[in-house]
């Protein structure tokens, strides 16, 4: 775990809110000058805190109207079988999330497809053919209530960022 100070947490909050902000906008928002702001961002990228930048695309608007949560169990949990399964999951673009879990299911996946007919095809052509699969349970998502991509960062927010913004407004 990497220890983040208030400025770094504030920068991450800003980047998670909108990663298209300029360094100047980020610097203004967190109360730093652009050069140290840019350096902190580069340091967090190098340390793996920031893994990358992406656009959030609405699935329905691009024809992916059906979200299915799939639970799967493997027959064997040998290193080789698990590696084969995880490689096959990584190669299936319809599987947008996959988590190894405890409890009744070995894996919980989120699948995005166009419709129920496409899911049936995906189920038979891909899911049931994944290496080592013995049991699959699927649940159609009726409504997404929350899909947050911002992380709840531990620790207090940057205490110095707010006073600087407040001072600028008073001028």
N, C-alpha and C positions, 0 to 999 in steps of 0.2 A: 504494500500500500504506500502511496506517495502522499506526503504531508503537504497540504495546500494552505496557503495563507489567504487572508480575506480578499486580496486583490485577484489572486488566481481563481478563487471560487466565483467572484463577481464576473470575471472574464468568461468563465465557463457558462455561467448563467446567461450572459449576453449572447454567447455563441450558440447555446442551445435554443435560445429564443429566435435568433436570426443570424445565421452564420455568413450572410452576405454583407454584413456591416463592414465598412472600411475600418482600418486600424485607427484612424482619427475618431470615428464614431465610437468605437470600442473604448478608446482612451478617454474620451469625454464622459462616457457612461460610467466608467469605474474610477475616475479621478487620477489617472496617470497620464504622463506625456506619451506620445506615440512610440518613441524608441523603446522604452522599457516594456511597454504593452506588447509590441511586436516580439521582443525577446522572450517574454513570458509565454506567449503563444507558441513560438518555435520550440522552447524548452519543453512545453507540455506535449507537443507533437513528438519530439524526439524521445520522450520518456514513455510514450504510449498512452498517456492520459487522453489525448485527442487522437482517435483512431482514423478519422477521416471526415469528410464533409459530403453531404448528399442533399437531394431535393426530396421533399415529402410529396408523394403522388397519391391522389385519391383513387383507390382501387376500382370503385364503381365507374368512374369517368373513363377508365381505360379498358372497360369490359370485364372486370373481375368482380362480379356482383355476388359471388357466393364464397363465404368464409366458413371453413369447417375446422373444428378442433378434433384431432385424431389422437387417440391413445393407442400405443402399440407395445406388445411384449415380444421378447426374443426367446427362442427355445434354449439357446446356450449363451453363456456370457463369457466365452473365451475371448482373449485379446484379439485373435484373428477374426472371429465372427463379429465382434463389436466394431472393429475397424472397417470391415466390409460393409456393414450396415451404415455406419456413419459416412462412409465415402459415397454410397448410393444415395443417401439423403441429401448430401451436399450437391450432388449432380442433378437433383430434381428441382427445377425452378419453381414449380407450384408450391413446394414446401418452403414457406418464407420464415418459419421459426421451427426449431426443434430443440427440446430440452431433455436431457437425461434426468430422470426423476426417481424419487423414492415412492414407496406405496404400491398400489395395485398395478401401476403401469411403469414399464421401463423407460418409455419415451412419451412425451406429449408434443405434438406438432400442430402448427397452424398451416392450413392449406388454402390457397386462393385460386379459384377457378371461375369460369364464366357462369356456369349454372349447374343444376343438379345432374343433368345428362353428362356434362363434362366431368363432374366429380365421379360419377359411376364408372366412366371410362378410365379415369385416373386411378381409381380404387383397384380395378381389375388389371390394368396394364402396368401400373407402377407400384402402388402401396403393397398389394398382396404378393408382389414378386420381390420385395426388398429382402436381402439376405437375412435368413434366420427368423423371419416373422412367423409367429404362431397365432397371434390374436390381435385383431384390430377393432377398436370401438370408435365410432365417429359421432360427432354432435354438430348439427347445423347451427350456426350463429344467427339468431334472429335479429339482434340489434347490438351494435357496438356502443357500450356506455362510456368507455374510456380507453384511449390508446395513446398514452403519454409517452413521448420519446425523451422528454427532459428528465434527468436524474435528480432525485432529492439529495443534493449534496450535503454531506455531514458538515457540521460546524456552522458558526455564525456567518452571515453575509458580510461583505466588506464594509466595515464601519466608516471608513474614510471616504467612500464613494458618495454617500448621501450628502454629507456636509458640503462637499465641493460643488455638487449640483445645486444645492440650496443657495450657496453663496452666489453662484452665477445668475440665478433667477433674481436675487435681490439687487443686483447691480443695475 
